[in-house]
Amino acid sequence: MRNPSIPLITVDPYFSVWCPHEVLNYVETVHWTGKSNPITGSVFVDGEELLFLGMEIKLRRITQVSLEVSAMVTKAVYRNEKIELTAEFMTPLFLDNPKLLSRPVSYLALSYKSIDGKKHKVRAKVVVRKDICLDDRSQNAVEFENVDIEGIPTVKMGNVEQKVLWRSGDNVRIDWGYFYLSVADPKAEVRPCRARWDYAYSEASMTEGRDKLFLFSYDDIYSINYFGKNLKSAWNSDGTTIQEAIKNAAGEYKKLHKKAVEFSEDLFKRAEKAGGKKYAEIVSGAYRQVIGAHKVAIDENGEMLFVSKECFSNGCASTVDVSYPSIPLFLIYNPEFVKAMLRQVYRFASTEQWKFDFAPHDVGQYPLLNGQVYGLNRETGELNFNSQMPVEESGNMIIMETCIAIAENDTSFAEKHIDTLIQWCEYLIKYGRDPENQLCTDDFAGHQAHNCNLALKAIMGVRGMSILLEMMGKKVHAKRYLDEAEDMAKLWVKNARNKDGSFRLSFDTPGTYSMKYNMVWDKIWNTGLFDKKDIDTESKSYLTRMNKYGLPLDSKQYYTKSDWLVWTASLCYRKSDFEKLIAPLWQAYNDSPSRVPMTDFYDTESSIQIAMQHRTVQGGLFMKILESEGKLRYKH
């Protein structure tokens, strides 16, 4: 698959560098927003300078002959008549190690071999422009400092005006803290340069067959403002300095690179077994994006928060209906991250600002988590009821809690919030059978009454509540919610069924369809609310409604959502049917003229992005692995 944009540095929503072309030396590198974030790389081969990364019109390019994007490594190979050059970009995003995952250090390893049988003098140069520590290159001047970190020459660069966590927004970049460019070679030349554009400069000689390691690091000082308190991340909450982090990262590269390659290969094999080669290529391309659109922070109680940014949507932080589709990846590798998505939601829901008896939408606008901003009247401080997603978010929260409990065989996290969860479940019972005119997660389509897929979410939320209570030993209460879920499911089938056996978009629109992605939990939990024949009929009906680049979200529109497409395809009982639904998604990313980090919202006729990019919801692409490996099958 030709990834629409190539991940290079993927630490968090601010420290993020991509190449919007599959040939890394054709165009300028950018932030995920598309804003200029130029890093250029070149090699001197016997005195001739050749560009391998970024854009520099004065330089000849060395020819890129291959590119491989795996889950954790981007590997490019180049050749001229003298040498073969390999460049590997890697950010160690291991979900079993939050401190390492959050460490803001990313790698570029360069190596070469002679291909003409002769010895050559080779030097590498990497230049990073000041844009990386500013919202816009014309915003301010930057200051520099040379730093020697125990034999690792480093140059530090940052805005002369340091205002930590001073604002929030969507299409904005960090303009506080300090960027560090390092080379793991005491003989390397690393220095600031002041020219037309200020930049950090590094140059080092290379030895054939050995890696030359460049490190890109960013110290944001504080990561998140959490109800008025500035929080640090997992990597530095214990007092670790950025200099210590860089030193440790340099020493750990070989071990981490080996582990990253092994992880990437394992993920590919698991995905290919579950859903085929094209599916494996899709999830491999999405892995770094999903994690890199989050920030890990540690609250005042020492507990982890995993804060998503709703990238190119409205910049909301810890949005519940963004966390919900993202959870398959984290349930596979470490459910602690799902807990870390929910803690801040419970915190906000317990405040006086939240006056509703259903779950909130978000906890702020990134990186300021001080209360919901979706539907907020900033003059009065009041939240507009019509902008809420009552059934949607309440169902999301209960379903996520249920998944955590089953994955860990432990309800202790849910028990801390059981009264709140029961309140939200009662809301689902009262209003979820036939939802009123309200927003759901597809809020870009506006309000809709009698939405069948939203009613499915309510049903699965109530069923999830019965699972939680049963696991807690509260069998009488669990039975009540089980009975409610079964009654709701029977009513749903009766009112949603079309004449052909498929199910409608809304209860009052016969002959329509929509993706019934919320039904996937009945299959994953093995709860049997819906007849397998009905699920099979529904999933087969999708194969008749495909456009060139995928299944539209519903019968009203031509667009689709990639996460929901994979959830819907995961309803299929045959791998071959899943692959038929997934192949157009692969083709959409392969063909798309929209050269952005994998959008989740695109046109199924043209493959062109409609909106949104670099979003955490692509964690939903991992649903087929979660389903096929059966780790969330509830043992009754």
Residue pairs with C-beta under 8 A, 6 or more apart in sequence:
1 278
1 281
1 282
1 285
1 586
1 589
1 590
2 22
2 589
2 590
3 22
3 69
3 285
3 589
3 598
4 20
4 589
4 592
4 594
4 595
4 596
4 597
4 598
4 599
5 18
5 19
5 20
5 32
5 595
5 596
5 597
5 598
6 18
6 19
6 20
6 21
6 22
6 24
6 67
6 69
6 74
7 18
7 69
7 74
7 89
7 288
7 289
7 292
7 597
8 17
8 18
8 19
8 29
8 39
8 74
8 89
8 106
8 108
9 15
9 16
9 17
9 89
9 91
9 106
9 216
10 16
10 91
10 93
10 106
10 288
10 289
10 291
10 292
11 91
11 104
11 105
11 106
11 218
11 292
12 102
12 104
12 223
12 292
12 293
12 294
12 295
12 296
13 32
13 292
13 293
13 294
13 295
13 309
13 311
13 366
13 367
13 614
14 173
14 174
14 218
14 220
15 104
15 106
15 174
15 218
15 220
16 31
16 32
16 37
16 292
16 614
17 29
17 30
17 31
17 37
17 39
17 132
17 216
18 29
18 30
18 31
18 32
18 597
19 27
19 29
19 30
19 53
20 27
20 30
20 34
20 595
20 596
21 27
21 595
22 67
23 64
23 67
24 52
24 53
24 54
24 64
24 67
24 76
24 87
25 51
25 52
25 53
25 54
25 55
25 61
25 62
25 64
26 55
26 61
27 54
27 55
28 36
28 38
28 54
28 55
29 37
29 38
29 39
29 53
29 54
30 36
30 37
31 37
31 173
32 289
32 292
32 293
32 311
32 596
32 597
32 613
32 614
33 171
33 173
33 311
33 312
33 614
34 596
35 131
35 136
35 171
35 173
36 129
36 131
36 137
37 129
37 131
37 132
37 173
38 54
38 55
38 128
38 129
38 131
39 53
39 54
39 126
39 127
39 128
39 129
39 132
39 216
40 51
40 53
40 54
40 55
40 56
40 126
40 127
41 51
41 52
41 53
41 54
41 87
41 108
41 110
41 124
41 125
41 126
41 127
42 49
42 50
42 51
42 52
42 53
42 56
42 59
42 124
42 125
43 49
43 50
43 52
43 62
43 83
43 85
43 110
43 112
43 122
43 123
43 124
43 125
43 206
44 50
44 121
44 122
44 123
44 124
44 125
45 62
45 80
45 82
45 83
45 120
45 121
45 122
46 82
46 120
46 121
46 122
47 121
48 60
49 59
49 60
49 125
50 59
50 60
50 61
50 62
50 80
51 59
51 60
51 61
51 62
52 61
52 62
52 64
52 76
52 78
52 85
52 87
53 87
53 126
62 78
62 79
62 80
62 85
63 78
63 79
63 80
64 76
64 77
64 78
65 77
65 78
65 79
66 75
66 76
66 77
67 74
67 75
67 76
67 77
68 74
68 75
68 76
69 284
69 285
70 261
70 264
70 265
70 268
70 284
71 263
71 264
71 267
71 268
71 283
71 284
71 287
71 288
72 90
72 91
72 92
72 93
72 260
72 261
72 263
72 264
72 287
72 288
73 88
73 89
73 90
73 257
73 260
73 261
73 264
74 88
74 89
74 90
75 86
75 87
75 88
75 89
76 86
76 87
76 88
77 84
77 85
77 86
77 87
78 84
78 85
78 86
78 87
79 85
79 115
81 115
81 116
82 114
82 115
82 116
82 118
82 120
83 112
83 113
83 114
83 115
83 120
83 122
84 112
84 113
84 115
85 110
85 111
85 112
86 110
86 111
86 112
87 108
87 109
87 110
88 107
88 108
88 109
88 257
89 106
89 107
89 108
90 106
90 107
90 109
90 256
90 257
90 260
91 106
91 107
91 288
91 292
92 100
92 101
92 103
92 107
92 256
92 259
92 260
93 101
93 287
93 288
93 291
93 292
94 100
94 101
94 259
94 260
94 263
95 101
95 291
95 329
95 330
95 333
95 334
95 337
96 333
96 334
98 234
98 296
98 304
98 336
98 337
99 234
99 235
100 235
100 256
101 234
101 291
101 296
102 233
102 234
102 235
102 295
102 296
103 235
103 245
103 248
103 249
104 217
104 218
104 219
104 220
104 233
104 235
104 242
104 245
105 215
105 216
105 217
105 245
105 246
105 249
106 215
106 216
106 217
107 213
107 214
107 215
107 216
107 249
107 253
107 257
108 126
108 213
108 214
108 215
108 216
109 211
109 212
109 213
109 214
109 253
109 257
110 124
110 206
110 211
110 212
110 214
111 206
111 209
111 210
111 211
111 212
112 122
112 206
112 208
113 208
113 209
114 120
114 208
119 208
120 208
121 205
122 205
122 206
122 208
123 203
123 204
123 205
123 206
124 203
124 204
124 205
124 206
124 212
124 214
125 201
125 202
125 203
126 181
126 183
126 202
126 203
126 214
127 193
127 199
127 200
127 201
127 202
128 157
128 179
128 181
128 199
128 200
128 216
129 137
129 197
129 198
129 199
130 137
130 142
130 157
130 197
130 198
130 199
131 137
131 197
132 157
132 179
132 218
133 142
133 157
133 158
133 159
133 174
133 175
133 177
133 178
133 179
133 218
134 140
134 142
134 159
134 173
134 175
135 172
135 173
135 174
135 175
136 173
137 197
139 159
139 175
140 159
140 160
140 161
140 175
141 160
141 198
142 157
142 158
142 159
142 160
142 198
143 157
143 158
143 159
143 160
144 155
144 156
144 157
144 192
144 198
144 200
145 155
145 156
146 153
146 154
146 155
146 156
146 190
146 191
146 192
147 154
147 155
147 156
147 180
147 243
148 154
149 182
149 243
149 246
149 247
150 247
151 186
152 182
152 183
152 184
152 185
152 186
152 215
152 246
152 247
152 250
153 182
153 183
153 185
153 186
153 188
153 189
153 190
153 202
154 180
154 181
154 182
154 183
154 190
154 246
155 180
155 181
155 190
155 191
155 192
155 200
155 201
155 202
156 178
156 179
156 180
157 178
157 179
157 180
157 181
157 192
157 198
157 200
158 176
158 177
158 178
158 179
159 175
159 176
162 176
162 177
162 221
163 175
163 176
164 176
164 177
164 220
164 221
164 222
164 230
165 176
165 222
165 224
165 225
165 230
165 367
165 368
166 176
167 368
168 315
168 317
168 364
168 365
168 366
168 367
168 368
169 315
169 365
169 366
170 310
170 311
170 312
170 313
170 314
170 315
170 365
171 312
171 315
172 315
174 218
174 220
176 220
176 221
177 218
177 219
177 220
177 221
178 218
178 219
178 242
179 200
179 216
179 217
179 218
180 215
180 216
180 217
180 218
180 219
180 242
180 246
181 190
181 200
181 201
181 202
181 214
181 215
181 216
181 217
182 190
182 202
182 214
182 215
182 216
182 217
182 246
182 250
183 190
183 202
183 204
183 212
183 213
183 214
183 215
184 212
184 213
184 214
184 215
184 250
184 253
185 204
185 212
185 213
187 204
187 205
188 202
188 203
188 204
189 201
189 202
189 203
189 204
190 200
190 201
190 202
190 203
191 200
191 201
192 198
192 199
192 200
192 201
193 199
193 200
193 201
202 214
204 212
206 212
211 253
213 250
213 253
215 246
215 249
215 250
217 242
217 245
217 246
217 249
219 236
219 242
220 233
222 230
222 231
222 232
223 231
223 232
223 233
223 295
223 296
223 297
223 367
224 230
224 231
224 295
224 297
224 305
224 307
224 317
224 367
224 368
224 369
225 231
225 367
225 368
225 369
225 370
226 297
226 299
226 305
226 344
226 369
226 370
227 347
227 369
227 370
227 371
228 370
229 300
231 237
231 297
231 298
231 299
231 300
231 305
232 297
232 298
233 295
233 296
233 297
233 298
234 296
234 297
234 298
234 304
235 245
235 296
236 242
236 245
237 298
237 302
264 284
267 280
267 283
267 284
267 287
268 280
268 284
269 280
270 625
270 629
271 279
271 280
271 283
271 284
271 622
271 624
271 625
272 279
272 280
273 628
274 575
274 624
274 625
274 627
274 628
274 629
275 569
275 575
275 578
275 579
275 582
275 624
275 625
275 628
276 575
276 578
276 579
276 582
278 579
278 582
278 583
278 586
279 578
279 579
279 582
279 586
279 624
281 586
282 582
282 585
282 586
282 589
282 621
283 621
283 622
283 625
285 589
285 598
286 598
286 618
286 619
286 621
286 622
287 329
289 597
289 598
289 614
289 615
289 618
290 326
290 329
290 616
290 618
290 619
291 329
292 614
293 308
293 309
293 311
293 614
293 615
293 616
294 306
294 307
294 308
294 309
294 616
295 306
295 307
295 309
295 366
295 367
296 304
296 305
296 306
296 307
296 340
297 304
297 305
297 307
298 304
298 305
299 305
299 343
303 340
303 343
304 336
304 337
304 339
304 340
304 343
305 318
305 340
305 343
305 344
305 369
306 337
306 340
306 341
307 317
307 318
307 344
307 366
307 367
307 369
308 317
308 318
308 319
308 322
308 323
308 326
308 341
308 366
308 616
309 315
309 316
309 317
309 366
309 367
309 616
310 316
310 317
310 319
310 322
310 362
310 366
310 615
311 612
311 613
311 614
311 615
311 616
312 611
312 612
312 613
312 614
312 615
313 322
313 611
313 612
313 615
314 365
314 373
314 374
315 365
315 366
316 322
316 361
316 362
316 364
316 365
316 366
316 373
316 374
317 362
317 363
317 364
317 365
317 366
317 367
317 368
317 369
318 341
318 344
318 345
318 362
318 363
318 364
318 369
319 361
319 362
319 374
320 345
320 359
320 360
320 361
320 362
320 393
320 396
320 397
321 361
321 389
321 392
321 393
321 396
321 441
321 443
322 615
322 616
322 617
323 338
323 341
323 342
323 396
323 400
323 616
324 396
324 399
324 400
324 441
325 441
325 563
325 564
325 567
325 617
325 619
325 620
326 341
326 563
326 616
326 617
326 618
326 619
326 620
327 338
327 341
327 400
327 403
327 619
327 620
328 619
328 620
328 621
328 622
328 623
328 625
328 626
329 619
329 621
329 622
330 337
330 338
330 341
330 619
331 338
331 403
331 404
331 407
331 626
331 631
331 632
332 622
332 625
332 626
332 629
332 631
335 403
335 404
335 407
335 408
338 400
338 403
338 404
339 404
339 413
341 400
342 397
342 400
342 401
344 363
344 369
345 359
345 360
345 363
345 397
346 416
346 417
346 420
347 363
348 354
348 360
348 363
348 369
348 371
348 372
349 359
349 360
349 420
350 420
351 371
353 371
353 372
353 381
353 383
354 360
354 371
354 372
354 383
355 383
356 383
356 385
356 388
356 390
357 423
357 424
357 426
357 427
358 388
358 390
358 391
358 393
358 394
358 424
358 427
359 390
359 393
359 394
359 396
359 397
359 424
360 372
360 393
361 372
361 374
361 375
361 387
361 388
361 389
361 393
362 372
362 373
362 374
363 369
363 370
363 371
363 372
364 370
364 371
364 372
364 373
365 373
372 383
374 387
375 383
375 384
375 385
375 386
375 387
375 388
376 382
376 383
376 384
377 383
377 384
386 438
386 447
387 439
388 438
388 439
389 438
389 439
389 440
389 441
389 443
390 427
390 431
390 438
391 427
391 428
391 431
391 432
391 435
391 438
391 440
391 454
391 455
391 457
391 458
392 438
392 439
392 440
392 441
392 454
392 457
394 424
394 425
394 427
394 428
394 458
394 461
395 428
395 432
395 457
395 458
395 460
395 461
395 518
396 441
396 457
396 461
397 421
397 424
398 421
398 424
398 425
398 428
398 461
398 462
398 464
398 465
398 468
399 457
399 460
399 461
399 464
399 521
401 413
401 414
401 417
401 421
401 464
401 468
402 414
402 464
402 465
402 467
402 468
402 521
402 525
403 632
404 413
404 414
405 411
405 413
405 414
405 467
405 468
405 471
406 467
406 525
406 632
406 633
406 634
407 631
407 632
409 471
411 468
411 471
411 472
414 421
414 468
414 472
415 472
418 468
418 472
421 465
421 468
422 465
424 461
425 461
425 462
425 465
425 481
428 458
428 461
428 462
429 458
429 462
429 484
429 488
431 458
432 454
432 455
432 457
432 458
432 459
432 461
432 462
432 488
433 455
433 458
433 488
433 491
433 492
434 450
434 455
434 495
434 507
435 449
435 450
435 451
435 454
435 455
435 458
436 449
437 447
437 448
437 449
438 447
438 448
438 449
438 454
439 446
439 447
440 448
440 451
440 453
440 454
440 457
442 553
442 561
444 601
444 611
445 553
445 554
445 556
445 557
448 454
448 506
449 506
449 508
450 506
450 507
450 508
450 509
451 505
451 506
452 492
452 496
452 503
452 504
452 505
452 506
452 507
452 514
452 516
453 505
453 514
453 515
453 516
453 517
453 518
454 518
455 488
455 492
455 496
455 507
456 492
456 516
456 518
456 519
457 518
458 488
459 485
459 488
459 489
459 492
459 529
460 485
460 518
460 519
460 521
460 522
460 529
462 481
462 484
462 485
462 488
463 481
463 482
463 485
463 521
463 522
463 525
463 527
463 529
464 521
464 525
465 481
466 478
466 479
466 480
466 481
466 482
466 484
466 485
467 478
467 525
467 527
467 634
468 478
469 475
469 477
469 478
469 481
470 478
470 482
485 529
486 529
489 529
489 530
493 503
493 530
493 531
493 534
495 507
496 503
496 504
496 507
497 503
497 504
498 504
498 510
498 511
498 512
498 513
499 510
499 511
500 541
501 534
501 537
501 538
501 541
502 513
502 537
502 538
502 541
503 513
503 516
503 534
503 538
504 510
504 511
504 512
504 513
504 514
505 512
505 513
505 514
505 554
505 555
505 556
506 512
511 555
512 554
512 555
512 556
513 541
513 545
513 554
513 555
514 553
514 554
514 555
515 542
515 551
515 553
515 554
515 561
515 564
515 565
515 567
515 568
516 538
516 568
516 571
517 564
517 567
517 568
519 530
519 535
519 538
519 571
520 567
520 568
520 570
520 571
520 623
520 627
521 527
522 528
522 529
522 530
522 535
523 535
523 570
523 571
523 627
524 626
524 627
524 632
524 633
525 632
525 633
525 634
526 633
526 634
527 634
532 573
535 571
535 573
536 573
538 571
539 568
539 569
539 571
539 572
539 573
539 577
540 577
542 551
542 568
542 569
542 581
543 577
543 580
543 581
545 551
545 552
545 555
546 580
546 581
546 584
546 604
547 558
547 584
547 604
547 605
548 584
548 587
548 604
548 605
548 607
549 560
549 584
549 585
549 587
549 588
549 591
549 602
549 603
549 604
549 605
549 606
549 607
550 560
550 562
550 565
550 581
550 584
550 585
550 588
550 604
551 560
551 565
551 568
551 581
551 584
551 604
552 558
552 559
552 560
552 604
553 559
553 560
553 561
553 564
558 603
558 604
558 605
559 601
559 602
559 603
559 604
559 610
560 601
560 602
560 604
561 600
561 601
561 617
562 585
562 598
562 599
562 600
562 601
562 602
562 618
562 620
562 621
563 600
563 617
563 618
563 619
563 620
563 621
563 623
564 620
565 581
565 582
565 585
566 582
566 585
566 620
566 621
566 623
566 624
567 620
567 623
568 581
569 577
569 578
569 581
569 582
569 624
570 578
570 623
570 624
570 627
572 578
572 581
578 624
584 604
587 607
588 602
588 604
588 607
589 598
589 607
591 607
592 599
592 602
592 607
592 608
592 609
593 607
593 608
594 602
594 607
594 608
594 609
594 613
596 609
596 613
596 614
597 613
597 614
598 613
598 614
598 618
599 609
599 610
599 611
599 612
599 613
599 615
600 612
600 615
600 617
600 618
601 609
601 610
601 611
601 612
602 608
602 609
602 610
603 609
603 610
626 632
